[in-house]
Amino acid sequence: MAYASLTPAVCAIAAPRVVTALAIGVCTIEASQAGDHDWQEAAPVAQNIRIAASEEIFSDGFE
């Protein structure tokens, strides 16, 4: 199984099965699976994920 971002400005595949949000918007991830001598290639399937704004909290350990 292979995964690819169809919207690289919004999200990226950081590692196998890990999606990293890069911006607010709609992230589209496509899954595909190659075939071999016993099985045909599977049709690619895309899934949309909405990335919305959220409050980010950072702590540097100092008060």
C-alpha positions in Angstrom: 0.0 0.0 0.0 1.3 3.4 -0.9 0.0 6.8 0.2 0.5 10.2 -1.5 -0.7 13.7 -0.8 -2.6 15.3 -3.7 -2.5 18.6 -1.9 1.2 19.1 -0.9 0.7 22.7 0.1 -1.8 21.6 2.8 -0.5 18.2 4.0 2.4 15.8 3.4 3.1 12.1 4.1 5.7 12.3 6.8 6.2 8.5 7.2 4.3 5.5 6.2 0.7 6.1 7.4 1.6 9.5 9.0 0.1 12.7 7.7 1.5 16.1 8.6 -0.7 19.1 8.3 1.1 22.1 6.7 -1.7 24.6 6.3 -5.4 25.2 6.8 -7.5 23.8 4.0 -8.6 20.4 2.5 -5.9 17.7 2.5 -6.4 14.9 -0.1 -4.6 11.7 0.5 -4.6 9.0 -2.2 -4.0 5.3 -1.4 -2.8 2.9 -4.1 -1.7 -0.7 -4.3 0.4 -2.2 -7.0 -0.4 -5.5 -8.5 1.8 -8.5 -9.1 1.7 -11.7 -11.1 -1.3 -13.0 -9.1 -3.3 -9.9 -8.4 -4.3 -6.8 -10.5 -3.4 -3.3 -9.4 -6.1 -1.8 -7.1 -7.8 1.3 -8.2 -6.5 4.4 -6.3 -8.8 5.8 -3.6 -8.7 9.4 -2.4 -9.9 10.7 1.0 -10.3 14.4 1.9 -9.4 15.6 5.4 -10.4 19.1 6.5 -7.5 20.9 8.3 -9.1 23.7 10.4 -7.5 26.4 12.6 -6.8 25.6 16.2 -5.1 27.4 19.0 -1.5 26.4 19.3 0.2 26.3 22.6 3.9 26.4 22.9 5.9 26.1 26.1 9.6 26.9 26.4 9.7 25.8 30.1 10.2 29.4 31.3 7.6 31.5 33.1 
